[in-house]
């Protein structure tokens, strides 16, 4: 599910850049912020998985 969502967001951001709706700076900012969000989600999943296994 998360992988499908990430592909959808990536393609949407690419489309907006190619169509000229957003500038190069906005394109880079969106990709950077989205990748940061993905890393935070993965880290939270790992943290909670370890916490559940500990109990």
N, C-alpha and C positions, 0 to 999 in steps of 0.2 A: 504494500500500500504506500509506504513512504517513498519507495523507489519510483513508483508510478507518478506520485505527486511531484517528485523532484524533476522528472523528465518533462512533465507538463509545464512546470514553472520555468525551467530552462528554455523550453521551446517558445513560451510566451514572451520571455524577456528578449530572446533572439529576434522574434518577429517584430516586437516594438522597435528594436534598434534598426533592423533592416528597413522597416517601413518609414523610418525617420521620425517616429513619435517621440523618441527619447534621444538625448545626446550621448556621446561616447562616455562622458564622465558619469552620467546617470546610469548607463548600462553597466559600467564597472562597479559603481556603488551598489546597485541592485544585486549583482552576482556576489559581491563580497559579503553583503549583509545576509543574503540567503544561505551562502555556504557556512557562515558563522552560525546561523540558526540551526542548520542541519547538524553541525558538530555539537552544539549544546544539547539537542534532542538525543543524539547517540550517547553522549556522556551521561545524561539523566537516566536513560534506559539501563546502561551498564551499572550505574550506582544503585538503582532500585533492584536490579536483578541480584546483585551481591547482597544487598540488605535483606531481601527475601530469603536467599539461600542461608544467610547467617542465622535467621530465626528458625 
